[in-house]
């Protein structure tokens, strides 16, 4: 997977997991469907998903930064 795609995917997953963890969107949705018994287990699922997707986003951002720095260094060396 390319770094830009990995970054975009990680960012989307992080935002989605943060919305479900920090706001009662998922609790209301599960209650409306009739699955409110699963609300007690949400923290065991959503918090690791949030941590993993944030890690993927950070890793991809670091790799993108290194790639851009490498391209700039190569361009500067070619122009000199």
SEVODREN-572973 format. One record per atom (N, C-alpha, C): residue in three letters; z negated, y negated, x; chain; atom name. Coordinates in Angstrom, 2 decimals. Each point is the difference from the previous one (the first is absolute). Example, Ala and Ser with C-alpha at 12.3 -4.5 7.8 and 13.67 -1.06 7.14 Angstrom:
BEGIN
node banu = Ala w = -7.80 v = 5.69 u = 13.19 koltor = A selum = N .
node banu = Ala w = 0.00 v = -1.19 u = -0.89 koltor = A selum = CA .
node banu = Ala w = 0.00 v = -1.20 u = 0.90 koltor = A selum = C .
node banu = Ser w = 0.72 v = -1.05 u = -0.35 koltor = A selum = N .
node banu = Ser w = -0.06 v = -1.19 u = 0.82 koltor = A selum = CA .
node banu = Ser w = -0.73 v = -1.09 u = -0.77 koltor = A selum = C .
//
This chain:
BEGIN
node banu = Unk w = 0.00 v = 1.16 u = 0.85 koltor = A selum = N .
node banu = Unk w = 0.00 v = -1.16 u = -0.85 koltor = A selum = CA .
node banu = Unk w = 0.00 v = -1.24 u = 0.90 koltor = A selum = C .
node banu = Unk w = 0.77 v = -0.98 u = -0.34 koltor = A selum = N .
node banu = Unk w = 0.08 v = -1.21 u = 0.80 koltor = A selum = CA .
node banu = Unk w = -1.25 v = -0.84 u = -0.19 koltor = A selum = C .
node banu = Unk w = -0.29 v = -0.85 u = 0.98 koltor = A selum = N .
node banu = Unk w = -1.23 v = -0.78 u = -0.02 koltor = A selum = CA .
node banu = Unk w = -0.05 v = -0.98 u = -1.16 koltor = A selum = C .
node banu = Unk w = 1.11 v = -0.62 u = -0.31 koltor = A selum = N .
node banu = Unk w = 0.00 v = -0.95 u = -1.13 koltor = A selum = CA .
node banu = Unk w = -0.26 v = 0.72 u = -1.32 koltor = A selum = C .
node banu = Unk w = 0.61 v = 1.15 u = -0.17 koltor = A selum = N .
node banu = Unk w = -0.23 v = 0.80 u = -1.22 koltor = A selum = CA .
node banu = Unk w = -1.44 v = 0.47 u = -0.06 koltor = A selum = C .
node banu = Unk w = -0.54 v = 0.45 u = 1.13 koltor = A selum = N .
node banu = Unk w = -1.38 v = 0.44 u = 0.05 koltor = A selum = CA .
node banu = Unk w = -0.94 v = -1.17 u = -0.34 koltor = A selum = C .
node banu = Unk w = 0.31 v = -1.18 u = 0.51 koltor = A selum = N .
node banu = Unk w = -0.84 v = -1.17 u = -0.26 koltor = A selum = CA .
node banu = Unk w = 0.03 v = -0.36 u = -1.48 koltor = A selum = C .
node banu = Unk w = 1.19 v = -0.04 u = -0.59 koltor = A selum = N .
node banu = Unk w = 0.12 v = -0.34 u = -1.42 koltor = A selum = CA .
node banu = Unk w = -0.69 v = 1.03 u = -0.89 koltor = A selum = C .
node banu = Unk w = 0.16 v = 1.27 u = 0.33 koltor = A selum = N .
node banu = Unk w = -0.65 v = 1.06 u = -0.78 koltor = A selum = CA .
node banu = Unk w = -1.51 v = -0.07 u = 0.12 koltor = A selum = C .
node banu = Unk w = -0.48 v = -0.20 u = 1.22 koltor = A selum = N .
node banu = Unk w = -1.44 v = -0.11 u = 0.20 koltor = A selum = CA .
node banu = Unk w = -0.58 v = -1.20 u = -0.71 koltor = A selum = C .
node banu = Unk w = 0.71 v = -1.12 u = 0.03 koltor = A selum = N .
node banu = Unk w = -0.47 v = -1.20 u = -0.67 koltor = A selum = CA .
node banu = Unk w = -0.04 v = 0.18 u = -1.52 koltor = A selum = C .
node banu = Unk w = 1.01 v = 0.65 u = -0.54 koltor = A selum = N .
node banu = Unk w = 0.02 v = 0.25 u = -1.45 koltor = A selum = CA .
node banu = Unk w = -1.13 v = 0.94 u = -0.40 koltor = A selum = C .
node banu = Unk w = -0.22 v = 1.04 u = 0.78 koltor = A selum = N .
node banu = Unk w = -1.09 v = 0.94 u = -0.31 koltor = A selum = CA .
node banu = Unk w = -1.36 v = -0.66 u = 0.14 koltor = A selum = C .
node banu = Unk w = -0.17 v = -0.84 u = 1.02 koltor = A selum = N .
node banu = Unk w = -1.26 v = -0.69 u = 0.19 koltor = A selum = CA .
node banu = Unk w = -0.29 v = -0.94 u = -1.16 koltor = A selum = C .
node banu = Unk w = 1.00 v = -0.74 u = -0.43 koltor = A selum = N .
node banu = Unk w = -0.20 v = -0.92 u = -1.13 koltor = A selum = CA .
node banu = Unk w = -0.31 v = 0.76 u = -1.29 koltor = A selum = C .
node banu = Unk w = 0.70 v = 1.08 u = -0.23 koltor = A selum = N .
node banu = Unk w = -0.24 v = 0.80 u = -1.20 koltor = A selum = CA .
node banu = Unk w = -1.39 v = 0.61 u = 0.00 koltor = A selum = C .
node banu = Unk w = -0.41 v = 0.57 u = 1.13 koltor = A selum = N .
node banu = Unk w = -1.34 v = 0.59 u = 0.09 koltor = A selum = CA .
node banu = Unk w = -1.08 v = -1.06 u = -0.11 koltor = A selum = C .
node banu = Unk w = 0.24 v = -1.18 u = 0.59 koltor = A selum = N .
node banu = Unk w = -0.98 v = -1.08 u = -0.10 koltor = A selum = CA .
node banu = Unk w = -0.15 v = -0.47 u = -1.44 koltor = A selum = C .
node banu = Unk w = 1.11 v = -0.09 u = -0.72 koltor = A selum = N .
node banu = Unk w = -0.08 v = -0.39 u = -1.41 koltor = A selum = CA .
node banu = Unk w = -0.78 v = 1.01 u = -0.82 koltor = A selum = C .
node banu = Unk w = 0.22 v = 1.26 u = 0.29 koltor = A selum = N .
node banu = Unk w = -0.70 v = 1.04 u = -0.76 koltor = A selum = CA .
node banu = Unk w = -1.48 v = 0.10 u = 0.40 koltor = A selum = C .
node banu = Unk w = -0.32 v = -0.33 u = 1.25 koltor = A selum = N .
node banu = Unk w = -1.39 v = 0.07 u = 0.45 koltor = A selum = CA .
node banu = Unk w = -0.80 v = -1.22 u = -0.42 koltor = A selum = C .
node banu = Unk w = 0.60 v = -1.17 u = 0.13 koltor = A selum = N .
node banu = Unk w = -0.74 v = -1.24 u = -0.19 koltor = A selum = CA .
node banu = Unk w = 0.03 v = -0.53 u = -1.42 koltor = A selum = C .
node banu = Unk w = 0.91 v = 0.44 u = -0.79 koltor = A selum = N .
node banu = Unk w = 0.07 v = -0.46 u = -1.38 koltor = A selum = CA .
node banu = Unk w = -0.05 v = 1.22 u = -0.93 koltor = A selum = C .
node banu = Unk w = -0.42 v = -0.22 u = -1.20 koltor = A selum = N .
node banu = Unk w = -0.13 v = 1.15 u = -0.93 koltor = A selum = CA .
node banu = Unk w = 1.31 v = 0.43 u = -0.66 koltor = A selum = C .
node banu = Unk w = 1.11 v = -0.22 u = 0.66 koltor = A selum = N .
node banu = Unk w = 1.30 v = 0.36 u = -0.60 koltor = A selum = CA .
node banu = Unk w = 0.07 v = 1.50 u = -0.28 koltor = A selum = C .
node banu = Unk w = -0.34 v = 0.79 u = 1.00 koltor = A selum = N .
node banu = Unk w = 0.10 v = 1.45 u = -0.16 koltor = A selum = CA .
node banu = Unk w = -1.06 v = 0.52 u = -0.97 koltor = A selum = C .
node banu = Unk w = -1.18 v = -0.60 u = -0.01 koltor = A selum = N .
node banu = Unk w = -1.06 v = 0.43 u = -0.92 koltor = A selum = CA .
node banu = Unk w = 0.42 v = -0.24 u = -1.44 koltor = A selum = C .
node banu = Unk w = 0.56 v = -1.16 u = -0.27 koltor = A selum = N .
node banu = Unk w = 0.47 v = -0.31 u = -1.35 koltor = A selum = CA .
node banu = Unk w = 1.16 v = 0.92 u = -0.39 koltor = A selum = C .
node banu = Unk w = 0.91 v = 0.24 u = 0.93 koltor = A selum = N .
node banu = Unk w = 1.15 v = 0.86 u = -0.29 koltor = A selum = CA .
node banu = Unk w = -0.44 v = 1.43 u = -0.28 koltor = A selum = C .
node banu = Unk w = -0.93 v = 0.52 u = 0.81 koltor = A selum = N .
node banu = Unk w = -0.48 v = 1.36 u = -0.24 koltor = A selum = CA .
node banu = Unk w = -0.78 v = 0.10 u = -1.30 koltor = A selum = C .
node banu = Unk w = -0.76 v = -1.05 u = -0.32 koltor = A selum = N .
node banu = Unk w = -0.74 v = -0.01 u = -1.27 koltor = A selum = CA .
node banu = Unk w = 0.93 v = -0.03 u = -1.20 koltor = A selum = C .
node banu = Unk w = 1.09 v = -0.73 u = 0.13 koltor = A selum = N .
node banu = Unk w = 0.96 v = -0.10 u = -1.11 koltor = A selum = CA .
node banu = Unk w = 0.72 v = 1.33 u = -0.23 koltor = A selum = C .
node banu = Unk w = 0.21 v = 0.75 u = 1.07 koltor = A selum = N .
node banu = Unk w = 0.69 v = 1.28 u = -0.12 koltor = A selum = CA .
node banu = Unk w = -0.96 v = 1.11 u = -0.42 koltor = A selum = C .
node banu = Unk w = -1.28 v = -0.22 u = 0.19 koltor = A selum = N .
node banu = Unk w = -0.99 v = 1.01 u = -0.36 koltor = A selum = CA .
node banu = Unk w = -0.50 v = 0.80 u = 1.18 koltor = A selum = C .
node banu = Unk w = 0.23 v = -0.47 u = 1.19 koltor = A selum = N .
node banu = Unk w = -0.43 v = 0.70 u = 1.20 koltor = A selum = CA .
node banu = Unk w = -1.14 v = -0.74 u = 0.70 koltor = A selum = C .
node banu = Unk w = -0.89 v = -0.59 u = -0.78 koltor = A selum = N .
node banu = Unk w = -1.08 v = -0.79 u = 0.59 koltor = A selum = CA .
node banu = Unk w = -1.00 v = 0.86 u = 0.78 koltor = A selum = C .
node banu = Unk w = 0.03 v = 1.30 u = -0.16 koltor = A selum = N .
node banu = Unk w = -0.88 v = 0.88 u = 0.78 koltor = A selum = CA .
node banu = Unk w = 0.39 v = 0.01 u = 1.47 koltor = A selum = C .
node banu = Unk w = 1.23 v = -0.35 u = 0.30 koltor = A selum = N .
node banu = Unk w = 0.47 v = -0.02 u = 1.39 koltor = A selum = CA .
node banu = Unk w = -0.38 v = -1.27 u = 0.74 koltor = A selum = C .
node banu = Unk w = -0.58 v = -0.97 u = -0.70 koltor = A selum = N .
node banu = Unk w = -0.34 v = -1.27 u = 0.62 koltor = A selum = CA .
node banu = Unk w = -1.04 v = 0.17 u = 1.10 koltor = A selum = C .
node banu = Unk w = -0.91 v = 0.94 u = -0.14 koltor = A selum = N .
node banu = Unk w = -1.02 v = 0.23 u = 1.01 koltor = A selum = CA .
node banu = Unk w = 0.54 v = 0.50 u = 1.32 koltor = A selum = C .
node banu = Unk w = 1.16 v = 0.60 u = -0.01 koltor = A selum = N .
node banu = Unk w = 0.60 v = 0.56 u = 1.22 koltor = A selum = CA .
node banu = Unk w = 1.00 v = -0.95 u = 0.66 koltor = A selum = C .
node banu = Unk w = 0.23 v = -1.15 u = -0.58 koltor = A selum = N .
node banu = Unk w = 1.01 v = -0.92 u = 0.53 koltor = A selum = CA .
node banu = Unk w = -0.33 v = -0.48 u = 1.41 koltor = A selum = C .
node banu = Unk w = -1.28 v = -0.25 u = 0.27 koltor = A selum = N .
node banu = Unk w = -0.37 v = -0.49 u = 1.33 koltor = A selum = CA .
node banu = Unk w = 0.29 v = 1.03 u = 1.08 koltor = A selum = C .
node banu = Unk w = -0.14 v = 1.26 u = -0.31 koltor = A selum = N .
node banu = Unk w = 0.26 v = 1.06 u = 0.98 koltor = A selum = CA .
node banu = Unk w = 1.48 v = 0.12 u = 0.34 koltor = A selum = C .
node banu = Unk w = 0.85 v = -0.49 u = -0.88 koltor = A selum = N .
node banu = Unk w = 1.45 v = 0.09 u = 0.21 koltor = A selum = CA .
node banu = Unk w = 0.57 v = -1.34 u = 0.48 koltor = A selum = C .
node banu = Unk w = -0.40 v = -1.09 u = -0.66 koltor = A selum = N .
node banu = Unk w = 0.64 v = -1.28 u = 0.27 koltor = A selum = CA .
node banu = Unk w = -0.41 v = -0.61 u = 1.34 koltor = A selum = C .
node banu = Unk w = -1.26 v = 0.12 u = 0.39 koltor = A selum = N .
node banu = Unk w = -0.42 v = -0.60 u = 1.26 koltor = A selum = CA .
node banu = Unk w = 0.66 v = 0.65 u = 1.22 koltor = A selum = C .
node banu = Unk w = 0.13 v = 1.33 u = 0.08 koltor = A selum = N .
node banu = Unk w = 0.78 v = 0.56 u = 1.12 koltor = A selum = CA .
node banu = Unk w = 1.47 v = -0.39 u = -0.04 koltor = A selum = C .
node banu = Unk w = 0.58 v = -0.09 u = -1.19 koltor = A selum = N .
node banu = Unk w = 1.39 v = -0.44 u = -0.10 koltor = A selum = CA .
node banu = Unk w = 0.14 v = -1.42 u = 0.50 koltor = A selum = C .
node banu = Unk w = -0.96 v = -0.85 u = -0.35 koltor = A selum = N .
node banu = Unk w = 0.02 v = -1.39 u = 0.46 koltor = A selum = CA .
node banu = Unk w = -0.12 v = -0.06 u = 1.52 koltor = A selum = C .
node banu = Unk w = -0.88 v = 0.80 u = 0.57 koltor = A selum = N .
node banu = Unk w = -0.19 v = -0.01 u = 1.46 koltor = A selum = CA .
node banu = Unk w = 1.25 v = 0.52 u = 0.73 koltor = A selum = C .
node banu = Unk w = 0.58 v = 1.07 u = -0.49 koltor = A selum = N .
node banu = Unk w = 1.18 v = 0.57 u = 0.64 koltor = A selum = CA .
node banu = Unk w = 1.20 v = -0.95 u = -0.10 koltor = A selum = C .
node banu = Unk w = 0.21 v = -0.57 u = -1.17 koltor = A selum = N .
node banu = Unk w = 1.14 v = -0.90 u = -0.15 koltor = A selum = CA .
node banu = Unk w = -0.19 v = -1.29 u = 0.79 koltor = A selum = C .
node banu = Unk w = -1.23 v = -0.48 u = 0.12 koltor = A selum = N .
node banu = Unk w = -0.25 v = -1.17 u = 0.85 koltor = A selum = CA .
node banu = Unk w = 0.26 v = 0.35 u = 1.47 koltor = A selum = C .
node banu = Unk w = -0.38 v = 1.19 u = 0.40 koltor = A selum = N .
node banu = Unk w = 0.27 v = 0.45 u = 1.37 koltor = A selum = CA .
node banu = Unk w = 1.49 v = 0.10 u = 0.28 koltor = A selum = C .
node banu = Unk w = 0.75 v = 0.52 u = -0.95 koltor = A selum = N .
node banu = Unk w = 1.45 v = 0.09 u = 0.16 koltor = A selum = CA .
node banu = Unk w = 0.62 v = -1.39 u = 0.11 koltor = A selum = C .
node banu = Unk w = -0.48 v = -0.93 u = -0.82 koltor = A selum = N .
node banu = Unk w = 0.51 v = -1.36 u = 0.04 koltor = A selum = CA .
node banu = Unk w = -0.29 v = -0.66 u = 1.34 koltor = A selum = C .
node banu = Unk w = -1.23 v = 0.15 u = 0.49 koltor = A selum = N .
node banu = Unk w = -0.38 v = -0.60 u = 1.29 koltor = A selum = CA .
node banu = Unk w = 0.80 v = 0.63 u = 1.14 koltor = A selum = C .
node banu = Unk w = 0.15 v = 1.30 u = -0.03 koltor = A selum = N .
node banu = Unk w = 0.77 v = 0.69 u = 1.05 koltor = A selum = CA .
node banu = Unk w = 1.45 v = -0.48 u = 0.01 koltor = A selum = C .
node banu = Unk w = 0.61 v = -0.11 u = -1.17 koltor = A selum = N .
node banu = Unk w = 1.39 v = -0.45 u = -0.07 koltor = A selum = CA .
node banu = Unk w = 0.13 v = -1.46 u = 0.43 koltor = A selum = C .
node banu = Unk w = -0.99 v = -0.84 u = -0.33 koltor = A selum = N .
node banu = Unk w = 0.05 v = -1.40 u = 0.42 koltor = A selum = CA .
node banu = Unk w = -0.10 v = -0.11 u = 1.52 koltor = A selum = C .
node banu = Unk w = -0.84 v = 0.81 u = 0.61 koltor = A selum = N .
node banu = Unk w = -0.12 v = -0.02 u = 1.46 koltor = A selum = CA .
node banu = Unk w = 1.31 v = 0.45 u = 0.64 koltor = A selum = C .
node banu = Unk w = 0.60 v = 1.05 u = -0.53 koltor = A selum = N .
node banu = Unk w = 1.27 v = 0.48 u = 0.56 koltor = A selum = CA .
node banu = Unk w = 1.11 v = -1.02 u = -0.18 koltor = A selum = C .
node banu = Unk w = 0.03 v = -0.71 u = -1.15 koltor = A selum = N .
node banu = Unk w = 1.00 v = -1.03 u = -0.20 koltor = A selum = CA .
node banu = Unk w = -0.19 v = -1.15 u = 0.98 koltor = A selum = C .
node banu = Unk w = -1.24 v = -0.38 u = 0.23 koltor = A selum = N .
node banu = Unk w = -0.28 v = -1.05 u = 0.97 koltor = A selum = CA .
node banu = Unk w = 0.42 v = 0.37 u = 1.40 koltor = A selum = C .
node banu = Unk w = -0.25 v = 1.24 u = 0.39 koltor = A selum = N .
node banu = Unk w = 0.41 v = 0.46 u = 1.33 koltor = A selum = CA .
node banu = Unk w = 1.52 v = 0.04 u = 0.11 koltor = A selum = C .
node banu = Unk w = 0.66 v = 0.43 u = -1.07 koltor = A selum = N .
node banu = Unk w = 1.45 v = 0.08 u = 0.03 koltor = A selum = CA .
node banu = Unk w = 0.60 v = -1.40 u = 0.13 koltor = A selum = C .
node banu = Unk w = -0.52 v = -0.97 u = -0.74 koltor = A selum = N .
node banu = Unk w = 0.51 v = -1.36 u = 0.08 koltor = A selum = CA .
node banu = Unk w = -0.24 v = -0.59 u = 1.38 koltor = A selum = C .
node banu = Unk w = -1.16 v = 0.27 u = 0.58 koltor = A selum = N .
node banu = Unk w = -0.32 v = -0.50 u = 1.33 koltor = A selum = CA .
node banu = Unk w = 0.95 v = 0.62 u = 1.03 koltor = A selum = C .
node banu = Unk w = 0.30 v = 1.29 u = -0.15 koltor = A selum = N .
node banu = Unk w = 0.90 v = 0.70 u = 0.92 koltor = A selum = CA .
node banu = Unk w = 1.42 v = -0.57 u = -0.10 koltor = A selum = C .
node banu = Unk w = 0.45 v = -0.32 u = -1.21 koltor = A selum = N .
node banu = Unk w = 1.33 v = -0.56 u = -0.20 koltor = A selum = CA .
node banu = Unk w = 0.07 v = -1.39 u = 0.62 koltor = A selum = C .
node banu = Unk w = -1.04 v = -0.82 u = -0.18 koltor = A selum = N .
node banu = Unk w = -0.02 v = -1.33 u = 0.59 koltor = A selum = CA .
node banu = Unk w = 0.04 v = 0.07 u = 1.52 koltor = A selum = C .
node banu = Unk w = -0.78 v = 0.92 u = 0.58 koltor = A selum = N .
node banu = Unk w = -0.04 v = 0.14 u = 1.44 koltor = A selum = CA .
node banu = Unk w = 1.37 v = 0.43 u = 0.53 koltor = A selum = C .
node banu = Unk w = 0.65 v = 0.91 u = -0.70 koltor = A selum = N .
node banu = Unk w = 1.32 v = 0.47 u = 0.42 koltor = A selum = CA .
node banu = Unk w = 1.03 v = -1.13 u = -0.11 koltor = A selum = C .
node banu = Unk w = -0.06 v = -0.78 u = -1.07 koltor = A selum = N .
node banu = Unk w = 0.93 v = -1.11 u = -0.17 koltor = A selum = CA .
node banu = Unk w = -0.23 v = -1.07 u = 1.06 koltor = A selum = C .
node banu = Unk w = -1.27 v = -0.30 u = 0.29 koltor = A selum = N .
node banu = Unk w = -0.29 v = -0.98 u = 1.05 koltor = A selum = CA .
node banu = Unk w = 0.49 v = 0.47 u = 1.36 koltor = A selum = C .
node banu = Unk w = -0.13 v = 1.27 u = 0.30 koltor = A selum = N .
node banu = Unk w = 0.46 v = 0.54 u = 1.28 koltor = A selum = CA .
node banu = Unk w = 1.53 v = -0.04 u = 0.09 koltor = A selum = C .
node banu = Unk w = 0.66 v = 0.25 u = -1.14 koltor = A selum = N .
node banu = Unk w = 1.47 v = -0.04 u = 0.00 koltor = A selum = CA .
node banu = Unk w = 0.54 v = -1.41 u = 0.16 koltor = A selum = C .
node banu = Unk w = -0.70 v = -0.97 u = -0.55 koltor = A selum = N .
node banu = Unk w = 0.45 v = -1.38 u = 0.06 koltor = A selum = CA .
node banu = Unk w = -0.28 v = -0.65 u = 1.35 koltor = A selum = C .
node banu = Unk w = -0.92 v = 0.57 u = 0.75 koltor = A selum = N .
node banu = Unk w = -0.35 v = -0.60 u = 1.31 koltor = A selum = CA .
node banu = Unk w = 1.02 v = 0.29 u = 1.06 koltor = A selum = C .
//
